[in-house]
Amino acid sequence: MARIIISQGDMVEQEVELTKPRMTIGRHSSNDIVISHRAVSGQHAAITVSASDIQVEDLGSTNGTFVNGQRIARHTLADRDVIKVALHTISYVAGAAVAATAPVAAIEVMNGPNQGKKLTLVKPLTTLGSPGVLVVVIGRQDERYFIRHVDGSGVPLVNGAAIEGEQHFLADGDSIELAGTRMQFSVTA
C-alpha cells in the first residue's frame, strides 16, 4: 500500500498509509493528517488517490507546497518524491515496503566539525544539507541507493563530478561533497 513518511530534520514524526480517496494535510485537527506547526496552514494540502495515479494539491496555503524543490499547485506523485510543507519533509513511498534483504548503507563525514560522524541510512529517504544553499535526498530504490538534488543553488558532487539528471545511483565507496563537506557512502551486505 502507498504511504507517506513525515519527518522534521532526521526525526520521523508519522508514517501514514494512503487508505482514503482524499486525505487532507494541515495544522487544524479536522485534517486527516495533522502537522502541528504554525508555518503549516489550517488546511495546507491534500493527497488524492485514484485508480490511475496519486496527486498532491496545495490548498491555497500561505507558505506553499513543494515537490522535489519546486512549488506546485497540483502534482502527480512518483515513488520517492519529496514533498515539503513548511519545515516538514513528506516522503512518498509507492507500494510495498523495501524488502528486509536490501543492503544497508551509511554516510560518514570526512571533514569539518562533524568529521567521523556516521549516519546509517535506515529511512526510505534521508535529507542532507542546508535549505536555500544545497539540499539532497538519499534514498533506496529496490536494492540500490540514489542521491537527488532537491533544493538550493549549490551543486552536489559525487566522486568530484556534478550529478546530472533527476537522480544519480550510488556505489559503495562513492565520495559525496555538499557545499564543502565531504562524505563517504558505504554499503554493507
VMD Tcl script that draws the C-alpha trace (Angstrom):
set ca {
  {0.00 0.00 0.00}
  {1.23 3.52 -0.80}
  {2.25 5.60 2.19}
  {3.87 8.85 3.25}
  {6.56 9.34 5.85}
  {6.53 12.73 7.59}
  {9.75 13.92 9.19}
  {11.35 17.07 10.52}
  {15.12 17.04 10.25}
  {16.25 13.47 10.94}
  {13.23 12.68 13.17}
  {10.38 10.67 11.65}
  {7.13 12.01 13.16}
  {4.44 9.99 11.35}
  {4.04 7.20 8.83}
  {0.61 7.19 7.18}
  {-0.88 4.68 4.74}
  {-2.95 6.33 1.99}
  {-6.18 4.45 2.67}
  {-8.77 7.09 1.67}
  {-9.51 8.59 -1.77}
  {-8.66 12.09 -0.43}
  {-6.61 12.93 2.64}
  {-6.03 16.50 3.82}
  {-2.86 17.76 5.48}
  {-2.82 20.78 7.78}
  {-2.48 22.31 11.21}
  {-6.17 22.02 12.26}
  {-7.40 18.86 13.95}
  {-10.10 18.42 11.27}
  {-7.44 17.21 8.80}
  {-6.72 13.54 8.12}
  {-3.01 14.23 8.69}
  {-2.25 16.88 11.32}
  {1.10 18.69 11.35}
  {1.16 20.96 14.41}
  {3.43 23.80 13.30}
  {2.47 27.46 12.91}
  {4.04 27.67 9.42}
  {1.60 24.96 8.24}
  {-1.76 26.37 7.09}
  {-5.01 25.19 8.68}
  {-5.75 23.20 5.53}
  {-2.43 23.13 3.70}
  {-2.55 20.36 1.08}
  {-4.46 17.27 0.01}
  {-3.40 13.90 -1.39}
  {-5.86 12.33 -3.82}
  {-5.69 8.61 -4.61}
  {-7.34 7.33 -7.79}
  {-7.09 4.13 -9.82}
  {-4.64 5.78 -12.25}
  {-2.43 7.98 -10.03}
  {-1.79 9.72 -6.73}
  {-1.65 13.53 -6.66}
  {-0.76 16.18 -4.12}
  {-2.51 19.54 -4.32}
  {-1.79 22.80 -2.49}
  {-4.99 24.14 -0.90}
  {-4.05 27.84 -1.13}
  {-1.57 27.61 1.74}
  {0.34 30.69 2.88}
  {3.82 29.15 2.61}
  {3.22 26.82 -0.35}
  {3.71 23.14 -1.05}
  {6.87 21.94 -2.78}
  {7.65 18.67 -4.57}
  {11.33 17.88 -5.20}
  {12.18 21.55 -4.57}
  {9.57 23.05 -6.94}
  {6.50 24.95 -5.73}
  {3.36 23.23 -7.02}
  {-0.38 23.80 -7.30}
  {-1.02 20.13 -8.20}
  {1.47 17.36 -8.92}
  {1.23 13.66 -9.81}
  {3.47 11.78 -7.40}
  {6.13 9.24 -8.36}
  {7.77 6.78 -5.97}
  {10.28 8.54 -3.67}
  {9.05 12.09 -4.43}
  {9.81 14.52 -1.61}
  {7.06 16.94 -0.55}
  {7.96 19.94 1.64}
  {5.32 21.55 3.86}
  {6.90 24.30 5.97}
  {9.79 22.64 7.86}
  {8.40 19.14 7.34}
  {9.52 16.64 4.72}
  {6.91 14.20 3.43}
  {8.40 11.25 1.57}
  {6.02 9.42 -0.77}
  {6.57 5.65 -0.98}
  {4.54 3.74 -3.59}
  {3.54 0.15 -2.99}
  {5.12 -2.29 -0.60}
  {7.92 -1.53 1.82}
  {11.52 -2.23 0.86}
  {12.46 -5.86 1.37}
  {14.37 -6.68 4.53}
  {17.13 -8.25 2.43}
  {18.08 -4.91 0.84}
  {21.62 -3.80 1.69}
  {22.11 -1.23 4.45}
  {24.13 1.87 3.68}
  {25.76 4.64 5.68}
  {27.31 8.07 5.16}
  {30.46 9.06 7.07}
  {31.56 12.71 7.32}
  {35.19 13.02 6.24}
  {35.99 16.67 7.12}
  {34.85 19.65 9.19}
  {33.42 19.81 12.71}
  {31.38 16.62 12.25}
  {34.31 14.56 10.93}
  {33.97 10.89 11.85}
  {30.21 11.01 12.42}
  {28.35 8.19 10.70}
  {24.69 8.16 9.68}
  {23.08 4.81 8.89}
  {20.51 5.20 6.10}
  {17.55 3.36 7.67}
  {14.73 5.61 6.44}
  {13.34 5.32 2.89}
  {14.59 8.88 2.30}
  {17.23 10.86 4.19}
  {17.58 14.61 3.65}
  {21.01 16.26 3.97}
  {22.17 19.85 3.58}
  {21.11 23.42 4.32}
  {17.85 24.87 2.92}
  {18.49 27.62 0.38}
  {22.13 26.55 -0.02}
  {22.09 22.88 -1.00}
  {19.70 20.07 -0.06}
  {19.86 16.49 -1.34}
  {17.91 13.39 -0.54}
  {19.46 9.93 -0.42}
  {17.01 7.08 -0.85}
  {16.67 3.44 -1.65}
  {15.08 2.14 -4.84}
  {14.80 -1.64 -4.92}
  {18.28 -2.71 -3.77}
  {20.15 0.40 -4.94}
  {20.67 3.79 -3.32}
  {20.36 7.12 -5.14}
  {21.09 10.77 -4.47}
  {18.82 13.55 -5.78}
  {19.35 17.33 -5.65}
  {16.11 18.84 -4.25}
  {16.88 22.45 -3.24}
  {19.41 25.26 -3.31}
  {21.77 26.82 -5.81}
  {24.72 24.67 -4.77}
  {25.75 21.64 -6.80}
  {26.22 18.23 -5.16}
  {29.30 16.31 -6.30}
  {29.76 12.54 -6.47}
  {33.39 11.45 -6.94}
  {34.26 15.06 -7.86}
  {31.64 15.40 -10.65}
  {28.31 17.23 -10.53}
  {25.34 14.86 -10.53}
  {23.35 15.01 -13.74}
  {19.69 14.27 -14.37}
  {16.87 13.53 -11.94}
  {18.94 11.25 -9.70}
  {22.30 9.50 -9.52}
  {22.74 5.92 -8.28}
  {25.46 5.49 -5.66}
  {28.08 2.75 -5.41}
  {29.98 1.51 -2.35}
  {32.89 3.86 -1.63}
  {31.49 6.87 -3.55}
  {32.62 10.27 -2.30}
  {29.85 12.88 -1.89}
  {30.52 16.60 -1.46}
  {27.87 19.07 -0.31}
  {28.94 22.73 -0.03}
  {32.48 21.79 1.06}
  {31.52 18.92 3.36}
  {32.94 15.60 2.13}
  {31.24 12.32 2.97}
  {31.81 8.71 2.01}
  {28.96 6.38 1.08}
  {29.34 2.73 2.09}
  {27.16 -0.36 1.78}
  {27.11 -3.44 4.00}
  {25.55 -6.67 2.81}
}
mol new
graphics top color blue
foreach p $ca { graphics top sphere $p radius 0.5 }
foreach p [lrange $ca 0 end-1] q [lrange $ca 1 end] { graphics top cylinder $p $q radius 0.2 }
display resetview
